[in-house]
């Protein structure tokens, strides 16, 4: 009798706990983000071999959407390469690129 009571209580607990389970699939957008920090005065940004975007008045709070995959990020100031990096962007990941005054950084 005691074993039947324990079995019944166990089944009741399983029944109650299974009702709380919510099965759902959440898929986030396939997009990554790029954030520039550091000295952002009068810089231009080039992603891969695309066109150069002049970024005159940007703040460190600006985040750019970028496609997933490997990209070459080039930052120039007065036609001089300040930063050139090859970065891998994964889903929902933000990569931060620090822009210095004149130091060239190749990775």
Secondary structure, DSSP 8 states (H G I E B T S, - for coil): -HHHHHHHHHHHHHHHHHHT---------S-EEEEEEE--TTEEEEETTS-EEEESS--TT-EEEE-SEEEEEEEEETTEEEEEEEEEE-TT-EEEEEE-SS--EE-
